[in-house]
Amino acid sequence: MADTHHPDKGPSLRELAPGDLFVGFYTLRSKQLEPFRDASRGNFLTLILSDGSGQILARVWEGAEQAYEELESGQVVKLQGEVETYLDRLQVRVNQVRPAKPDEYDRRDMLPSSPRPRDEMLAALRTYIEQVEQTNLRALVDFFFGDQDFLNDFAQAPAARRVHHAYLGGLIEHTLELLKIAGTVIEIYPQINSDLLRTGVLFHDLGKVREFVWDLDIDYSDEGRLFGHIVMADEMVTAAIKQQPEFPPELAMQLRHMLLSHHGRYEWGSPRRPKTLEAVALHHLENLSAQINRFHLLLQDAAPNAHWTSYDRMLKRQLYAGSDDDLNVEERGLTE
């Protein structure tokens, strides 16, 4: 069983297999009453359950109306069920379900988190911060990352709600990926201002510590929905720059442009398109990290033995998950 924080958590959803009869605690993401084809039978209840390992479809066939009234989306439930397969996908037949009591579960079991240890990522972040040498930029970086409360939020925050690095620790993991790739880009293109690029990487998603809230689920805060992390990051950095009267206006303008253009396209929510070397580098670093992580997560969730993922509406395509025939000779020997 995967590591959990509460001894009675029950199996993680990723561990479930057809035929398993189990008891466990999970977050109820959504609920919906649906009619049987034979209307005289009334309704059944469809649930989406999640925990730190993923999510699964579940159905209550008997007592659906009562369960619908007793359960609320966003709460943790205790469930007894049986795993079955429908259309080549796992689902849970619910035998019993009720709201969980506060002392029966640990919230940390309900959200996915980065596979990288937090302390390891914080140590790596400090190493990259040390590489910023320009006095004004370094003072600005220290203003944020020298604040322990901010650093704690930055290390815990997700990078997105659903799209990429959408788990606790996702923001710092995403940032570290960009910083590592940026080192190679700087070697290849020495004309890039390395201090400015590294600072832009560190700051580009600052607003996400305020854009998202995370408890039993990852969601947008009110200001996140109204403004978005790009606007909030620019506001945060601009306010910090104003506290440094000696900060060069030209440098401030270039840094702010990087933050405002890092999504690259207007249709992707970018107020401006990149117009400097550092801005275009930041955009492509950001997009590379986000896309590879998104592909990886979708491939991870592919049905067992399936060669293709489900159709992804955002990417407008299916992804090829490979097949056993792709194993090389050495790997085949290990599986036979």
C-alpha positions as CSV (number, residue, x, y, z in Angstrom):
1,M,0.0,0.0,0.0
2,A,1.2,3.5,-0.8
3,D,2.5,5.6,2.1
4,T,-0.4,7.5,3.9
5,H,-0.6,9.8,6.9
6,H,-3.6,8.2,8.6
7,P,-3.5,4.5,9.5
8,D,-7.1,3.9,8.5
9,K,-7.0,5.7,5.1
10,G,-7.6,2.5,3.2
11,P,-6.2,1.7,-0.2
12,S,-5.2,4.5,-2.5
13,L,-7.3,4.7,-5.7
14,R,-4.3,4.0,-7.9
15,E,-3.9,0.6,-6.1
16,L,-7.4,-0.7,-6.7
17,A,-7.9,-3.7,-9.0
18,P,-11.0,-5.4,-10.4
19,G,-12.6,-7.6,-7.7
20,D,-11.2,-5.7,-4.7
21,L,-13.6,-5.3,-1.8
22,F,-12.4,-2.4,0.3
23,V,-13.1,0.3,2.9
24,G,-11.4,3.7,2.7
25,F,-11.6,7.5,2.9
26,Y,-11.8,9.7,-0.2
27,T,-12.7,13.2,-1.3
28,L,-16.1,13.5,-3.0
29,R,-15.3,15.7,-6.0
30,S,-18.8,15.7,-7.5
31,K,-22.2,13.9,-7.3
32,Q,-25.0,13.6,-9.8
33,L,-28.4,11.8,-9.8
34,E,-29.1,10.1,-13.1
35,P,-32.2,8.2,-14.2
36,F,-32.2,4.5,-15.0
37,R,-33.2,3.6,-18.6
38,D,-36.3,2.1,-17.0
39,A,-37.7,5.2,-15.5
40,S,-39.8,3.2,-13.0
41,R,-36.6,2.2,-11.2
42,G,-35.9,5.9,-10.3
43,N,-32.3,7.2,-10.1
44,F,-28.8,6.0,-9.5
45,L,-26.0,8.3,-8.1
46,T,-22.8,8.9,-9.9
47,L,-19.8,10.0,-7.8
48,I,-16.3,11.2,-8.6
49,L,-13.9,10.2,-5.9
50,S,-10.3,11.3,-5.4
51,D,-7.3,11.0,-3.1
52,G,-3.6,11.8,-3.4
53,S,-3.2,9.1,-6.1
54,G,-5.9,10.1,-8.6
55,Q,-9.6,9.8,-9.1
56,I,-12.2,7.2,-10.0
57,L,-15.9,7.0,-11.0
58,A,-18.3,5.3,-8.4
59,R,-21.9,4.5,-8.5
60,V,-24.6,4.1,-5.9
61,W,-27.3,1.8,-7.3
62,E,-29.5,1.5,-4.2
63,G,-30.6,4.3,-1.9
64,A,-29.3,6.9,-4.3
65,E,-31.6,9.7,-3.4
66,Q,-30.9,9.4,0.3
67,A,-27.1,9.3,-0.3
68,Y,-27.4,12.4,-2.6
69,E,-29.0,14.3,0.3
70,E,-26.5,13.2,2.9
71,L,-23.3,13.8,0.9
72,E,-21.8,17.1,-0.1
73,S,-19.3,17.7,-2.9
74,G,-15.9,18.7,-1.5
75,Q,-16.2,16.7,1.7
76,V,-14.4,13.5,2.7
77,V,-16.5,10.3,2.7
78,K,-16.0,6.9,4.2
79,L,-16.9,4.3,1.6
80,Q,-17.3,0.5,1.3
81,G,-17.2,-0.7,-2.2
82,E,-16.2,-3.2,-4.8
83,V,-14.1,-2.5,-7.9
84,E,-15.4,-3.6,-11.2
85,T,-14.6,-2.9,-14.9
86,Y,-16.9,-1.0,-17.2
87,L,-15.9,-0.2,-20.8
88,D,-12.3,-1.1,-20.0
89,R,-12.2,1.4,-17.1
90,L,-12.3,0.8,-13.4
91,Q,-15.3,2.0,-11.4
92,V,-16.6,1.4,-7.9
93,R,-19.9,-0.2,-7.0
94,V,-20.7,1.5,-3.7
95,N,-22.2,-0.6,-1.0
96,Q,-22.1,1.9,1.8
97,V,-21.1,5.5,2.0
98,R,-21.3,8.3,4.6
99,P,-19.6,11.6,5.5
100,A,-16.4,11.0,7.3
101,K,-15.7,12.4,10.8
102,P,-12.9,14.9,11.2
103,D,-10.7,12.6,13.2
104,E,-11.0,9.7,10.8
105,Y,-8.8,11.0,8.0
106,D,-5.7,13.2,7.3
107,R,-6.1,16.0,4.7
108,R,-2.7,15.3,3.4
109,D,-3.9,11.9,2.1
110,M,-6.5,13.6,-0.1
111,L,-4.3,15.7,-2.4
112,P,-1.5,14.5,-4.8
113,S,1.9,15.9,-4.1
114,S,5.2,16.1,-5.9
115,P,7.3,12.9,-5.9
116,R,10.4,15.1,-5.0
117,P,11.0,15.6,-1.3
118,R,10.3,19.1,-0.1
119,D,13.7,19.6,1.6
120,E,15.5,18.5,-1.5
121,M,13.6,21.0,-3.6
122,L,14.2,23.9,-1.2
123,A,17.9,23.1,-1.1
124,A,18.0,23.2,-4.9
125,L,16.1,26.4,-5.0
126,R,18.6,28.1,-2.6
127,T,21.5,27.0,-4.9
128,Y,19.8,28.6,-7.9
129,I,19.1,31.8,-6.0
130,E,22.8,32.0,-5.2
131,Q,23.5,32.2,-9.0
132,V,21.7,35.6,-9.2
133,E,24.5,38.1,-8.8
134,Q,23.2,41.4,-10.0
135,T,22.7,43.5,-6.9
136,N,19.2,44.9,-7.5
137,L,17.8,41.6,-8.8
138,R,19.3,39.6,-6.0
139,A,17.8,42.0,-3.4
140,L,14.5,41.6,-5.1
141,V,14.8,37.8,-5.1
142,D,15.8,37.8,-1.4
143,F,12.8,40.1,-0.6
144,F,10.4,37.3,-1.6
145,F,12.3,34.1,-0.9
146,G,13.9,35.4,2.3
147,D,10.3,35.6,3.7
148,Q,9.7,32.3,5.5
149,D,5.9,32.5,5.2
150,F,6.1,33.2,1.5
151,L,8.7,30.4,1.0
152,N,6.4,27.9,2.8
153,D,3.5,28.8,0.6
154,F,5.7,28.7,-2.6
155,A,7.0,25.2,-1.6
156,Q,3.5,23.9,-1.0
157,A,1.5,25.5,-3.8
158,P,0.4,23.7,-6.9
159,A,1.4,25.1,-10.3
160,A,-2.1,24.6,-11.7
161,R,-5.6,23.3,-10.8
162,R,-5.7,20.6,-13.5
163,V,-3.3,21.3,-16.4
164,H,0.3,20.7,-15.3
165,H,2.1,20.2,-12.0
166,A,-1.3,20.2,-10.5
167,Y,-0.3,18.9,-7.1
168,L,1.2,20.1,-3.8
169,G,4.8,21.1,-4.4
170,G,4.0,21.5,-8.1
171,L,5.0,25.2,-8.2
172,I,8.5,24.8,-6.8
173,E,9.0,21.6,-8.9
174,H,8.0,23.5,-12.1
175,T,10.2,26.4,-11.2
176,L,13.2,24.2,-10.6
177,E,12.7,22.5,-14.0
178,L,12.8,25.9,-15.7
179,L,15.9,26.9,-13.7
180,K,17.8,23.7,-14.7
181,I,16.9,24.0,-18.4
182,A,17.7,27.8,-18.3
183,G,21.3,26.9,-17.3
184,T,21.8,25.1,-20.7
185,V,20.0,27.9,-22.6
186,I,22.4,30.4,-21.0
187,E,25.4,28.3,-22.1
188,I,24.2,28.1,-25.7
189,Y,23.1,31.8,-25.9
190,P,25.6,33.8,-23.8
191,Q,24.0,37.0,-25.1
192,I,21.1,36.4,-22.8
193,N,21.2,38.3,-19.5
194,S,21.5,35.3,-17.2
195,D,20.6,37.1,-14.0
196,L,17.5,38.6,-15.6
197,L,16.4,35.2,-17.0
198,R,16.9,33.4,-13.7
199,T,15.0,36.1,-11.8
200,G,12.2,35.9,-14.4
201,V,12.0,32.2,-13.9
202,L,11.8,32.6,-10.1
203,F,9.1,35.3,-10.4
204,H,7.0,34.2,-13.3
205,D,4.5,32.2,-11.3
206,L,4.7,34.1,-7.9
207,G,1.0,35.0,-8.2
208,K,0.1,31.3,-7.9
209,V,0.6,31.4,-4.2
210,R,-2.5,33.7,-4.1
211,E,-4.3,32.4,-7.2
212,F,-4.9,28.9,-5.7
213,V,-6.3,27.6,-2.5
214,W,-5.6,24.0,-1.5
215,D,-7.3,22.0,1.2
216,L,-9.3,18.9,0.2
217,D,-9.0,20.0,-3.5
218,I,-7.1,22.5,-5.5
219,D,-9.3,25.5,-6.5
220,Y,-9.1,29.1,-7.5
221,S,-9.3,31.9,-4.8
222,D,-11.7,34.7,-5.5
223,E,-8.8,37.0,-6.5
224,G,-7.4,34.2,-8.6
225,R,-10.6,34.0,-10.6
226,L,-10.9,37.8,-10.9
227,F,-7.3,38.7,-11.8
228,G,-5.2,35.6,-12.5
229,H,-1.6,34.9,-11.5
230,I,0.0,37.0,-14.2
231,V,-1.6,40.2,-13.1
232,M,-1.0,39.3,-9.4
233,A,2.7,38.5,-10.0
234,D,3.2,41.8,-11.7
235,E,1.5,43.6,-8.8
236,M,3.6,41.8,-6.3
237,V,6.9,42.5,-8.0
238,T,6.0,46.1,-8.8
239,A,5.2,46.8,-5.2
240,A,8.5,45.2,-4.1
241,I,10.5,47.3,-6.6
242,K,8.9,50.5,-5.2
243,Q,10.5,49.6,-1.9
244,Q,13.9,49.8,-3.6
245,P,14.3,53.4,-4.9
246,E,17.6,52.7,-6.5
247,F,16.2,49.9,-8.7
248,P,17.0,50.8,-12.3
249,P,13.8,51.7,-14.2
250,E,15.0,50.0,-17.4
251,L,15.7,46.7,-15.5
252,A,12.3,46.9,-13.8
253,M,10.6,47.4,-17.2
254,Q,12.4,44.3,-18.7
255,L,11.6,42.1,-15.7
256,R,7.9,43.1,-15.7
257,H,7.7,42.5,-19.4
258,M,8.9,38.9,-18.9
259,L,6.2,38.3,-16.3
260,L,3.5,39.8,-18.5
261,S,4.5,37.9,-21.6
262,H,5.5,34.5,-20.3
263,H,2.4,32.7,-21.6
264,G,3.4,33.8,-25.1
265,R,0.1,34.3,-26.8
266,Y,-3.0,36.4,-26.2
267,E,-5.2,33.4,-26.5
268,W,-3.2,31.7,-23.7
269,G,-4.0,34.6,-21.4
270,S,-0.8,36.6,-22.0
271,P,-1.3,40.4,-21.8
272,R,1.7,40.9,-24.0
273,R,3.8,38.7,-26.4
274,P,7.5,38.3,-25.8
275,K,9.6,41.1,-27.2
276,T,13.1,40.6,-25.6
277,L,15.5,37.7,-25.6
278,E,14.9,36.9,-22.0
279,A,11.1,37.0,-22.4
280,V,11.1,34.6,-25.3
281,A,13.4,32.3,-23.5
282,L,11.2,32.3,-20.4
283,H,8.1,31.6,-22.5
284,H,9.6,28.6,-24.2
285,L,11.1,27.2,-21.0
286,E,7.7,27.6,-19.3
287,N,5.8,25.9,-22.1
288,L,8.3,23.0,-22.4
289,S,8.0,22.2,-18.7
290,A,4.2,22.5,-18.7
291,Q,3.7,20.4,-21.8
292,I,6.0,17.6,-20.9
293,N,4.5,17.3,-17.4
294,R,1.0,17.4,-18.9
295,F,1.8,14.6,-21.3
296,H,3.4,12.6,-18.5
297,L,0.4,12.9,-16.2
298,L,-2.0,11.9,-19.0
299,L,0.1,8.9,-20.0
300,Q,0.2,7.9,-16.3
301,D,-3.6,7.8,-16.2
302,A,-4.0,5.7,-19.3
303,A,-6.0,2.6,-18.8
304,P,-3.9,-0.6,-18.1
305,N,-2.7,-2.2,-21.3
306,A,-4.2,0.6,-23.4
307,H,-2.1,1.9,-26.3
308,W,-3.7,5.3,-26.3
309,T,-5.0,7.7,-23.6
310,S,-8.5,9.1,-23.6
311,Y,-9.1,12.1,-25.8
312,D,-7.9,15.2,-24.1
313,R,-10.1,18.2,-24.9
314,M,-7.5,20.8,-24.2
315,L,-4.8,19.2,-26.3
316,K,-7.4,18.1,-28.9
317,R,-5.8,14.7,-29.3
318,Q,-5.1,11.3,-27.8
319,L,-1.5,10.4,-26.7
320,Y,0.2,7.2,-27.6
321,A,1.0,5.2,-24.5
322,G,3.0,2.5,-26.2
323,S,2.6,-1.2,-26.1
324,D,4.4,-4.3,-24.8
325,D,5.7,-4.8,-28.3
326,D,7.9,-1.8,-27.8
327,L,10.0,-3.6,-25.2
328,N,13.6,-4.2,-26.2
329,V,15.1,-7.7,-26.2
330,E,16.6,-7.3,-22.7
331,E,13.2,-6.1,-21.3
332,R,11.3,-8.9,-22.9
333,G,13.6,-11.4,-21.2
334,L,12.8,-9.8,-17.8
335,T,9.1,-10.2,-18.4
336,E,9.0,-13.7,-19.6
